[in-house]
């Protein structure tokens, strides 16, 4: 098993790889993240990549190119550029799906950063997931609400089932095989 992370202390684990760009929203870091993650995946050769809270689409692309990936949804970051689905100024829940209209609406209603490079990067992350959702072997969500909003945003483009962690379930058949042991690469910011 290998663990790649962006910040914090990884000394509690073995086979730990620090990739600071994992949590970078800077588009200039996407290529660097993809190259670094590709090297780590070539070295560790995991059977499955389990992805948590990764901002960098380059790292996501490297994992998807390597093999089966499980996307773990802890919040709305893969369905909403602001990761909130909430308008601070009007104190309303956002019912929209991600679109270019998120920029003016987000600025007026106070859910999005006014820093355009960061806002564009967040938007690009959501659009990357929307475009590539069908490539994930499985998508796991911590709540039905997050799962439903993810389904709503990717619409019919997602083929794997979205399951909540509160429901007992078996892993997707695509991840089960007669192999005696599996190796995993877990990614977190």
GIHUVEN-V502710 format. One record per residue. PHI is phi in whole degrees, 0 to 359 (none if undefined). PSI is psi as a letter, one per 20 degrees, with the letter a starting at -180 (999 if undefined). Layout:
phi: {PHI | PHI}
psi: {PSI | PSI}
This chain:
phi: {none | 234 | 233 | 250 | 216 | 261 | 214 | 106 | 250 | 261 | 291 | 282 | 240 | 263 | 52 | 254 | 231 | 267 | 234 | 305 | 286 | 299 | 253 | 278 | 262 | 285 | 303 | 292 | 271 | 298 | 296 | 300 | 298 | 297 | 296 | 297 | 293 | 299 | 297 | 295 | 295 | 294 | 285 | 271 | 48 | 289 | 281 | 219 | 255 | 252 | 256 | 236 | 50 | 267 | 273 | 278 | 299 | 297 | 290 | 299 | 297 | 299 | 294 | 296 | 289 | 286 | 170 | 301 | 229 | 249 | 262 | 256 | 268 | 264 | 207 | 264 | 299 | 263 | 240 | 222 | 302 | 272 | 67 | 246 | 57 | 213 | 268 | 294 | 294 | 263 | 54 | 236 | 279 | 281 | 253 | 283 | 262 | 295 | 206 | 297 | 293 | 299 | 294 | 292 | 295 | 297 | 290 | 291 | 269 | 79 | 254 | 246 | 295 | 282 | 280 | 300 | 300 | 292 | 299 | 296 | 295 | 298 | 299 | 297 | 298 | 296 | 292 | 298 | 296 | 301 | 290 | 251 | 304 | 293 | 275 | 280 | 292 | 202 | 232 | 241 | 236 | 279 | 209 | 296 | 298 | 297 | 297 | 296 | 292 | 296 | 302 | 299 | 287 | 276 | 51 | 273 | 282 | 263 | 261 | 286 | 287 | 261 | 241 | 269 | 287 | 277 | 248 | 293 | 206 | 271 | 298 | 302 | 303 | 295 | 264 | 266 | 206 | 286 | 303 | 286 | 219 | 244 | 246 | 236 | 238 | 257 | 241 | 209 | 285}
psi: {q | q | p | p | r | g | r | a | o | j | i | i | q | r | l | p | p | p | n | h | i | h | j | p | i | o | h | i | i | g | g | g | g | g | g | g | h | g | g | g | h | h | g | h | l | q | h | p | p | o | p | p | l | p | h | o | h | h | g | g | g | g | g | h | h | g | a | p | q | p | p | o | o | h | b | j | h | j | i | p | h | i | j | h | k | p | o | g | h | i | l | q | p | p | j | r | r | p | r | h | i | h | g | h | g | h | g | g | i | k | i | q | q | i | o | g | g | g | g | h | g | g | g | h | g | g | h | g | g | g | h | j | h | i | i | p | h | q | p | p | q | i | q | h | g | g | g | g | h | g | g | g | g | i | c | j | i | p | h | q | q | p | q | q | i | i | p | p | q | q | q | q | h | h | i | p | r | j | q | h | q | q | q | q | o | p | p | q | 999}
